[in-house]
Amino acid sequence: MSQRDLYITKMKLQLDELNLNLSKLEAKAREAKESAREKYKEEMDKLHQQSKLAIAKLDELKAAGEDAWETAASEMEKIRDAFIHSFNYFKSQL
């Protein structure tokens, strides 16, 4: 398996794990008091958007040619890091 394939597999696993944790967090947010639920829903919507963006970037990464690979990988890491940061911040608010 090439370095590129390993990287893509690693990113996919990280995104899958984040999305699984996002589902768990969403269930916890649904149990919150009604007054907080609306705020949590807005934050969950933002996290879902970040997830979709990360998945789309991963698809771009898979399709990137060798000449665009490093740029796409760098962008992927920025998107993943932003998703992780937002997720952890929201999790700390529950």
C-alpha positions in Angstrom: 0.0 0.0 0.0 1.4 3.4 -1.0 1.9 6.3 1.4 -1.0 8.0 -0.3 -3.3 5.1 0.2 -2.3 4.8 3.9 -2.9 8.5 4.4 -6.4 8.3 2.8 -7.2 5.3 4.9 -6.0 7.1 8.1 -8.1 10.2 7.3 -11.2 8.1 6.5 -10.9 6.2 9.8 -10.5 9.5 11.7 -13.6 11.0 10.0 -15.6 7.8 10.6 -14.6 8.0 14.3 -15.5 11.6 14.6 -18.9 11.0 12.9 -19.6 8.1 15.3 -18.7 10.4 18.3 -20.9 13.1 16.7 -23.8 10.7 16.7 -23.3 9.9 20.4 -23.0 13.6 21.2 -26.1 14.3 19.3 -28.0 11.8 21.4 -26.7 13.4 24.6 -27.7 16.9 23.3 -31.3 15.6 22.7 -31.4 14.8 26.5 -30.6 18.4 27.4 -33.1 20.8 28.8 -35.4 22.2 26.3 -34.0 25.7 26.6 -30.5 24.5 25.6 -31.7 22.1 22.9 -32.2 24.8 20.3 -28.6 26.1 20.8 -27.3 22.5 20.7 -29.2 21.9 17.5 -27.6 24.9 15.8 -24.2 23.7 16.9 -24.9 20.1 15.8 -26.0 21.5 12.4 -22.6 23.3 12.1 -20.7 20.1 13.0 -22.7 18.2 10.4 -21.7 20.8 7.8 -18.1 20.4 8.8 -18.4 16.7 8.5 -19.8 17.0 5.0 -17.0 19.4 4.1 -14.4 17.0 5.4 -15.9 14.0 3.5 -16.0 16.1 0.3 -12.4 17.1 0.8 -11.5 13.4 1.4 -13.1 12.6 -2.0 -11.1 15.3 -3.6 -8.0 14.0 -2.0 -8.7 10.5 -3.4 -9.1 12.0 -6.9 -6.1 14.4 -6.7 -3.3 13.8 -9.1 0.3 13.5 -7.9 0.9 17.2 -8.6 -2.0 18.3 -6.4 -1.6 15.7 -3.7 0.4 17.7 -1.2 -1.9 20.7 -1.4 -5.0 18.6 -1.1 -3.5 16.7 1.9 -2.7 20.0 3.6 -6.2 21.3 3.1 -7.6 18.0 4.3 -5.6 18.3 7.6 -6.8 21.9 8.1 -10.5 20.8 7.6 -10.0 17.8 9.9 -8.4 19.9 12.6 -11.2 22.5 12.5 -13.8 19.7 12.7 -12.0 18.2 15.7 -11.6 21.6 17.4 -15.3 22.4 16.9 -16.3 19.0 18.1 -14.2 19.1 21.2 -15.5 22.6 22.0 -19.1 21.6 21.6 -18.5 18.5 23.7 -17.1 20.6 26.5 -20.2 22.7 26.5 -22.5 19.7 27.3 
